[in-house]
Amino acid sequence: MINMNSNDMTLKPVGYVSSPFKKRGDAPSQGVQTNEISTINIYEEYKDAIDGLSKGDYIFVLCWFDKSDRTVIKARRRGNPENPLQGVFSLRSPNRPNPISLTLVEILEIEDSVLKVKGLEAFDNTPVVDIKPYSKTVDEK
Amino acid sequence: MINMNSNDMTLKPVGYVSSPFKKRGDAPSQGVQTNEISTINIYEEYKDAIDGLSKGDYIFVLCWFDKSDRTVIKARRRGNPENPLQGVFSLRSPNRPNPISLTLVEILEIEDSVLKVKGLEAFDNTPVVDIKPYSKTVDEK
């Protein structure tokens, strides 16, 4: 059961989010619930990696939710405190062993190494770890 | 430009993939191109995290593509060696600063801590870092 290929699984921040969500309670549970504008600020070293992205594109933004509790294995679905406990892999809760967020957003504007996006639910200053182009063929059921 | 919240961004493998793809060339570029069956083997410690998932559900599987080249910033879209270089954030290439894969798969069967799935393109023995339920509301454009 031991996997020997798991060495060096350390993420490097490629940028960070600037958003109006400063503290717990500010941010919606899902990005789709907000029309607020956030920016993704890509670090100089990774600037060329956004070449090929354009205004109007939909992208998945993967962040590192550094305020999450990584010890949580079961949680309740939001909305009702009487919801039953279920595994975090069946929920989109930020609390999970590896708190990587996944949010589909629209690019409103790109200026230099800054992407202005709509639909991100990340706190201000959250590290960004990856961006992937959305594809109807592979990401939709 | 320095983000102070980026400490401890080390991923923990929560399981690993068993698949028929043993080496480069075996695996399709996208999971949607295969009907091969893979299994996701969840480690004992994280077993309760899959509680709430069922046969027939669609899930996003996030793996750590440990054979990827993390220094690649620009690459060519597959299919034609004359395709222009573009940033890896505009591609789904496994070579990227943080080689986290994102694949939508269908759960065919769950037995104990093993998920049998269709549509995964990961090599045999690839570390799994997260599973998220797919939601039409938040993941589709």
Chai-1 contact restraints between the chains, C-beta under 6 A:
chainA,res_idxA,chainB,res_idxB,connection_type,confidence,min_distance_angstrom,max_distance_angstrom,comment,restraint_id
A,N3,B,P13,contact,1.0,0.0,6.0,A-B,restraint_1
A,N3,B,Y16,contact,1.0,0.0,6.0,A-B,restraint_2
A,N3,B,N125,contact,1.0,0.0,6.0,A-B,restraint_3
A,N3,B,P127,contact,1.0,0.0,6.0,A-B,restraint_4
A,N5,B,D66,contact,1.0,0.0,6.0,A-B,restraint_5
A,N5,B,N125,contact,1.0,0.0,6.0,A-B,restraint_6
A,S6,B,P13,contact,1.0,0.0,6.0,A-B,restraint_7
A,S6,B,P127,contact,1.0,0.0,6.0,A-B,restraint_8
A,M9,B,L11,contact,1.0,0.0,6.0,A-B,restraint_9
A,M9,B,W64,contact,1.0,0.0,6.0,A-B,restraint_10
A,T10,B,T10,contact,1.0,0.0,6.0,A-B,restraint_11
A,L11,B,M9,contact,1.0,0.0,6.0,A-B,restraint_12
A,L11,B,N98,contact,1.0,0.0,6.0,A-B,restraint_13
A,K12,B,P97,contact,1.0,0.0,6.0,A-B,restraint_14
A,P13,B,N3,contact,1.0,0.0,6.0,A-B,restraint_15
A,P13,B,S6,contact,1.0,0.0,6.0,A-B,restraint_16
A,V14,B,P97,contact,1.0,0.0,6.0,A-B,restraint_17
A,Y16,B,N3,contact,1.0,0.0,6.0,A-B,restraint_18
A,Q30,B,V138,contact,1.0,0.0,6.0,A-B,restraint_19
A,V32,B,V138,contact,1.0,0.0,6.0,A-B,restraint_20
A,D48,B,I73,contact,1.0,0.0,6.0,A-B,restraint_21
A,D48,B,K74,contact,1.0,0.0,6.0,A-B,restraint_22
A,D48,B,G87,contact,1.0,0.0,6.0,A-B,restraint_23
A,A49,B,I73,contact,1.0,0.0,6.0,A-B,restraint_24
A,A49,B,G87,contact,1.0,0.0,6.0,A-B,restraint_25
A,A49,B,V88,contact,1.0,0.0,6.0,A-B,restraint_26
A,A49,B,F89,contact,1.0,0.0,6.0,A-B,restraint_27
A,I50,B,G87,contact,1.0,0.0,6.0,A-B,restraint_28
A,I50,B,F89,contact,1.0,0.0,6.0,A-B,restraint_29
A,D51,B,Q86,contact,1.0,0.0,6.0,A-B,restraint_30
A,D51,B,G87,contact,1.0,0.0,6.0,A-B,restraint_31
A,G52,B,Q86,contact,1.0,0.0,6.0,A-B,restraint_32
A,G52,B,G87,contact,1.0,0.0,6.0,A-B,restraint_33
A,G52,B,S90,contact,1.0,0.0,6.0,A-B,restraint_34
A,L53,B,S90,contact,1.0,0.0,6.0,A-B,restraint_35
A,Y58,B,K141,contact,1.0,0.0,6.0,A-B,restraint_36
A,W64,B,M9,contact,1.0,0.0,6.0,A-B,restraint_37
A,D66,B,N5,contact,1.0,0.0,6.0,A-B,restraint_38
A,I73,B,D48,contact,1.0,0.0,6.0,A-B,restraint_39
A,I73,B,A49,contact,1.0,0.0,6.0,A-B,restraint_40
A,K74,B,D48,contact,1.0,0.0,6.0,A-B,restraint_41
A,Q86,B,D51,contact,1.0,0.0,6.0,A-B,restraint_42
A,Q86,B,G52,contact,1.0,0.0,6.0,A-B,restraint_43
A,G87,B,D48,contact,1.0,0.0,6.0,A-B,restraint_44
A,G87,B,A49,contact,1.0,0.0,6.0,A-B,restraint_45
A,G87,B,I50,contact,1.0,0.0,6.0,A-B,restraint_46
A,G87,B,D51,contact,1.0,0.0,6.0,A-B,restraint_47
A,G87,B,G52,contact,1.0,0.0,6.0,A-B,restraint_48
A,V88,B,A49,contact,1.0,0.0,6.0,A-B,restraint_49
A,F89,B,A49,contact,1.0,0.0,6.0,A-B,restraint_50
A,F89,B,I50,contact,1.0,0.0,6.0,A-B,restraint_51
A,F89,B,I131,contact,1.0,0.0,6.0,A-B,restraint_52
A,S90,B,G52,contact,1.0,0.0,6.0,A-B,restraint_53
A,S90,B,L53,contact,1.0,0.0,6.0,A-B,restraint_54
A,S90,B,P133,contact,1.0,0.0,6.0,A-B,restraint_55
A,R92,B,K132,contact,1.0,0.0,6.0,A-B,restraint_56
A,P97,B,K12,contact,1.0,0.0,6.0,A-B,restraint_57
A,P97,B,V14,contact,1.0,0.0,6.0,A-B,restraint_58
A,N98,B,L11,contact,1.0,0.0,6.0,A-B,restraint_59
A,N98,B,V129,contact,1.0,0.0,6.0,A-B,restraint_60
A,N98,B,D130,contact,1.0,0.0,6.0,A-B,restraint_61
A,I100,B,D130,contact,1.0,0.0,6.0,A-B,restraint_62
A,L104,B,D139,contact,1.0,0.0,6.0,A-B,restraint_63
A,N125,B,N5,contact,1.0,0.0,6.0,A-B,restraint_64
A,P127,B,N3,contact,1.0,0.0,6.0,A-B,restraint_65
A,P127,B,S6,contact,1.0,0.0,6.0,A-B,restraint_66
A,V129,B,N98,contact,1.0,0.0,6.0,A-B,restraint_67
A,D130,B,N98,contact,1.0,0.0,6.0,A-B,restraint_68
A,D130,B,I100,contact,1.0,0.0,6.0,A-B,restraint_69
A,I131,B,F89,contact,1.0,0.0,6.0,A-B,restraint_70
A,P133,B,S90,contact,1.0,0.0,6.0,A-B,restraint_71
A,V138,B,Q30,contact,1.0,0.0,6.0,A-B,restraint_72
A,V138,B,V32,contact,1.0,0.0,6.0,A-B,restraint_73
A,D139,B,L104,contact,1.0,0.0,6.0,A-B,restraint_74
A,E140,B,E140,contact,1.0,0.0,6.0,A-B,restraint_75
A,K141,B,Y58,contact,1.0,0.0,6.0,A-B,restraint_76
